[in-house]
Amino acid sequence: MKPFFYNICILALLSTLFFFLSPFVYATGTQKTGYQVPNNGIAVEIDVYNNCKRVTNTHSSNAIFVPTASEAEWNTFLASAPAYISIDDCVSSAPFISTWKSDNP
């Protein structure tokens, strides 16, 4: 009976650790953590260090990670992006506001 209880405790501990630590491992989308740009021509506007750029990934199968934790990382990415990445100025200097509209009145 002891090994069964021990295994359950270990499983519970590992599950709890995974639950609490996963946001720190997989979180992206902020200046501190960097940004992920999906594949197939999806563009993401990244506005960090007073330098807003629209990053488009035309790769057919791989998303990319854009490092922005420091201004040096961001500038290095901008200067040496792979050929399948296009970098343009943002469409407007106004902040992007996402709105969601419900079908219900």
Contacts in CASP RR format, 6 or more apart in sequence:
PFRMAT RR
TARGET T0000
AUTHOR 0000-0000-0000
METHOD contacts of the structure
MODEL  1
MKPFFYNICILALLSTLFFFLSPFVYATGTQKTGYQVPNNGIAVEIDVYN
NCKRVTNTHSSNAIFVPTASEAEWNTFLASAPAYISIDDCVSSAPFISTW
KSDNP
27 33 0 8 1.000
28 34 0 8 1.000
28 35 0 8 1.000
28 36 0 8 1.000
28 65 0 8 1.000
29 35 0 8 1.000
29 36 0 8 1.000
31 48 0 8 1.000
31 49 0 8 1.000
31 68 0 8 1.000
31 69 0 8 1.000
32 68 0 8 1.000
32 69 0 8 1.000
33 69 0 8 1.000
34 65 0 8 1.000
34 66 0 8 1.000
34 67 0 8 1.000
34 68 0 8 1.000
34 69 0 8 1.000
35 44 0 8 1.000
35 46 0 8 1.000
35 55 0 8 1.000
35 65 0 8 1.000
35 66 0 8 1.000
35 68 0 8 1.000
36 44 0 8 1.000
36 63 0 8 1.000
36 64 0 8 1.000
36 65 0 8 1.000
36 66 0 8 1.000
37 43 0 8 1.000
37 44 0 8 1.000
37 55 0 8 1.000
37 56 0 8 1.000
37 57 0 8 1.000
37 63 0 8 1.000
37 64 0 8 1.000
37 65 0 8 1.000
37 66 0 8 1.000
37 85 0 8 1.000
38 44 0 8 1.000
38 57 0 8 1.000
38 63 0 8 1.000
39 57 0 8 1.000
39 58 0 8 1.000
39 59 0 8 1.000
39 60 0 8 1.000
39 61 0 8 1.000
39 62 0 8 1.000
39 63 0 8 1.000
39 64 0 8 1.000
40 57 0 8 1.000
40 58 0 8 1.000
40 59 0 8 1.000
40 60 0 8 1.000
41 56 0 8 1.000
41 57 0 8 1.000
41 58 0 8 1.000
42 56 0 8 1.000
42 57 0 8 1.000
43 54 0 8 1.000
43 55 0 8 1.000
43 56 0 8 1.000
43 57 0 8 1.000
44 54 0 8 1.000
44 55 0 8 1.000
44 56 0 8 1.000
44 66 0 8 1.000
45 52 0 8 1.000
45 53 0 8 1.000
45 54 0 8 1.000
45 55 0 8 1.000
45 90 0 8 1.000
45 91 0 8 1.000
45 96 0 8 1.000
46 52 0 8 1.000
46 53 0 8 1.000
46 54 0 8 1.000
46 55 0 8 1.000
46 66 0 8 1.000
46 68 0 8 1.000
47 53 0 8 1.000
47 90 0 8 1.000
48 68 0 8 1.000
48 71 0 8 1.000
48 74 0 8 1.000
49 68 0 8 1.000
49 71 0 8 1.000
49 74 0 8 1.000
51 74 0 8 1.000
51 78 0 8 1.000
52 89 0 8 1.000
52 90 0 8 1.000
52 93 0 8 1.000
53 78 0 8 1.000
53 87 0 8 1.000
53 88 0 8 1.000
53 89 0 8 1.000
53 90 0 8 1.000
54 87 0 8 1.000
54 88 0 8 1.000
54 89 0 8 1.000
54 90 0 8 1.000
54 91 0 8 1.000
55 66 0 8 1.000
55 81 0 8 1.000
55 85 0 8 1.000
55 86 0 8 1.000
55 87 0 8 1.000
56 85 0 8 1.000
56 86 0 8 1.000
56 87 0 8 1.000
56 88 0 8 1.000
57 63 0 8 1.000
57 64 0 8 1.000
57 84 0 8 1.000
57 85 0 8 1.000
58 84 0 8 1.000
58 85 0 8 1.000
58 86 0 8 1.000
59 84 0 8 1.000
59 85 0 8 1.000
64 82 0 8 1.000
64 85 0 8 1.000
66 74 0 8 1.000
66 77 0 8 1.000
67 73 0 8 1.000
67 74 0 8 1.000
67 76 0 8 1.000
67 77 0 8 1.000
68 74 0 8 1.000
68 77 0 8 1.000
78 87 0 8 1.000
81 87 0 8 1.000
END
